[in-house]
Structures are given as C-alpha cells and as structure tokens.
Amino acid sequence: KMDFSDGSTIQWEGKLEEIRAKIGFGFTYNIKGSHYTAGLLDITVTAEFTNSNVTDILKNIIDNNLTGFTYANAESISVTIDKIKWNNKPFFDCVLDLMNLANADCFVDNSKDFHFFEKNKYTNEDEAVVWNDTLIELTGFGPDSVDVKNKIIVYGEAGGLPVLHTSQDTNSQTTYGIKEKVITDTSVITIEQAEETGDTEQSLSKSPQEKGETTAFFMPKLVPGYLTYL
C-alpha cells in the first residue's frame, strides 16, 4: 500500500518471491514479487470457438480455466470472432489474441477481477504528467519508425495443412522500405482468420508511433490501460 496521505491505497498484490536486506546508508529492504497476472502464463488453454462474441469467449475461458478470478469489469464489446482455436496456449497469450482481434485492453486488478474494454476508451482523470509539477524528465519524445512493419505474413494450420496470408501496405513500403513481420499462430485455421490477423496487425504497425520516456513523481491513482495526459 502506498500513497501521499495515509498509505491506504493498494498498489500491488500478488506472490512475494524475494526479500533482501540492504545495509549501508541506513537499512532498507529490497522486495521482489509477481502480480496475479504472472500466474496466467503458467496455465494453458485448449478450446475452440465459432461465431462467438469476444467478451463471451473471455468469460468462458476464465470460468473453465481459472479459480478465484472474476470478470465483473469485462465490458461487452460487439466483436464476433468467426473461429478461433487454442491448443495448450498460455492463458494470457489467449487474452492477448482477444485484445488484438477486438482492439481492446485488458488487465487484472488487485482483486483478481478482469477489466476488458475498448482501447483508448478511458482516461486517467486523477493523474497526469505535468510540466513543473509531476514531471521530472521527458526524453526522446517523437515519431519512431523502428517498429514499422508493412508486410505481415501470417502462418496458421488446419488439419496439418498450412494456412497462409500476406497483408501489405504499398504506401508505407514506399516511404519506409519493405519491413516484414511473420506471425505463426496455430489458432489461425482459416484463410479468413489469417487475413483478419494480418490486416489488423498491418493497420497497427504500418506508420511510426509517437514514443518517449518520462520520469515522473509517483502516481498512486494510475489505472492500467487508461490514457494519461502528458
């Protein structure tokens, strides 16, 4: 728990893994641990869905694979997935698949409740990085083309046979050169899925993103996945 008043705001819960004493200029503890989310990489999912709503799929795999987790804040998103199949895929990797297909964000809070919502829908209203206030340093802010990808090659598999689709953006290729990315995903079992995966990734990565790093004072009310004013 940590904040600027009575220290009652929970900042982190999970599994405590290491406590080390440090003696020098005073006495301190170095504490390491992993949030509840980390455990979702140790659980695998085997499931298949056809013509299903993306939020319903998320709730289904939570019910069938997790204990003690809830989804009271999993919002209904009107995206239907034609077909998706997972074979012993880490749970949170499955969640990432759903996030990409629905253009959504997802996080698990300190009460083990899933929050699932449309990307860029919410803003941190109680926290911001502000010049001459919370900001300490802002470095390297501007467009960065290093992660631009304008030729997406998707490999799937159906009954032992390959499923292949390539999505390209010629305007981006003319400006930045041809930059390829290969996606291999056994949950892609139809050409339509491969096309959707490639086109979605293409739309997200064909142009440079504004990037930068900031060092700021502690923001105890920051919510994951919410936009933050800078």
Residue pairs with C-beta under 8 A, 6 or more apart in sequence:
1 7
1 8
1 9
1 10
1 11
2 9
2 11
2 218
2 220
3 9
3 220
4 218
4 220
9 220
9 221
10 110
11 220
12 33
12 35
12 110
13 35
13 36
13 110
14 33
14 34
14 35
14 36
14 37
14 38
15 33
15 34
15 36
15 38
15 39
16 31
16 32
16 33
17 32
17 33
17 34
18 30
18 31
18 32
18 33
19 29
19 30
19 31
19 32
20 29
20 30
20 31
21 27
21 28
21 29
21 30
22 28
22 29
22 30
35 108
36 69
36 108
36 110
36 112
37 92
37 107
37 108
40 66
40 90
40 91
40 92
40 95
40 108
41 90
41 91
41 92
41 93
42 90
43 65
43 66
43 90
43 91
44 88
44 89
44 90
44 91
45 61
45 65
45 86
45 88
45 89
45 90
45 91
45 94
46 86
46 87
46 88
46 89
47 60
47 61
47 64
47 85
47 86
48 83
48 84
48 85
48 86
49 57
49 60
49 81
49 83
49 84
49 85
50 82
50 83
51 80
51 81
51 82
51 83
52 80
52 81
52 84
53 76
53 77
53 78
53 79
53 80
53 81
54 77
54 79
54 80
54 81
54 98
54 101
54 102
54 104
55 74
55 75
55 76
55 77
55 116
57 81
57 84
57 98
58 71
58 74
58 95
58 98
58 106
58 114
58 116
59 71
59 74
61 91
61 94
62 69
62 70
62 71
62 114
65 91
66 91
68 112
69 108
69 112
69 113
69 114
70 111
70 112
70 113
70 114
71 113
71 114
71 116
72 113
73 109
73 113
73 114
73 115
73 116
73 117
74 114
74 115
74 116
75 116
75 117
75 118
77 102
77 104
77 116
77 117
77 118
79 101
79 102
79 103
81 98
81 101
82 190
82 192
82 193
82 196
83 189
83 190
83 193
84 97
84 101
84 187
84 193
85 186
85 187
85 189
86 94
86 97
86 187
87 186
87 187
89 187
95 106
97 185
97 187
98 104
98 106
99 105
99 106
99 119
100 197
100 200
100 201
101 196
101 197
101 200
102 118
103 118
103 119
103 200
104 116
104 117
104 118
104 119
105 115
105 116
105 117
105 118
105 119
105 224
105 225
106 114
106 115
106 116
106 117
106 225
107 114
107 115
107 224
107 225
108 114
108 115
109 115
115 224
115 225
117 225
119 225
120 227
122 223
122 225
122 226
122 227
123 226
123 227
123 228
123 229
124 219
124 221
124 222
124 223
124 226
124 227
124 228
124 229
126 221
127 134
127 219
127 220
127 221
127 222
127 228
128 134
128 228
128 229
128 230
129 135
129 138
129 214
129 216
129 228
129 229
129 230
130 229
134 216
134 217
134 219
135 214
135 215
135 216
136 214
136 215
136 216
136 217
137 214
137 215
138 212
138 213
138 214
138 215
138 230
139 212
139 213
139 214
140 211
140 212
140 213
141 210
141 211
141 212
142 210
142 211
142 212
143 208
143 209
143 210
143 211
144 208
144 209
144 210
144 211
145 176
145 208
147 205
147 208
147 209
148 172
148 176
148 179
148 205
148 206
148 207
148 208
149 179
149 180
149 181
149 201
149 202
149 205
149 206
150 168
150 169
150 172
150 173
150 176
150 178
150 179
150 202
150 205
150 206
151 166
151 167
151 168
151 169
151 173
151 178
151 179
151 180
151 181
152 166
152 167
152 168
152 180
152 181
152 183
152 198
152 199
152 201
152 202
152 205
153 164
153 165
153 166
153 180
153 181
153 182
153 183
153 198
154 163
154 164
154 165
154 166
154 167
154 182
154 183
154 185
154 188
154 194
154 195
154 197
154 198
154 201
155 162
155 163
155 164
155 182
155 183
155 184
155 185
155 188
155 194
156 162
156 163
156 164
156 185
156 186
156 187
156 188
156 189
156 190
156 193
156 194
157 163
157 186
157 188
157 189
158 189
158 190
163 188
163 189
163 190
163 191
163 193
163 194
164 194
165 191
165 194
165 195
165 197
165 198
166 198
167 195
167 198
167 199
167 201
167 202
168 202
169 202
169 206
171 206
172 206
172 207
173 179
176 208
181 201
181 205
183 197
183 198
183 201
185 197
187 193
188 194
188 197
214 230
222 228
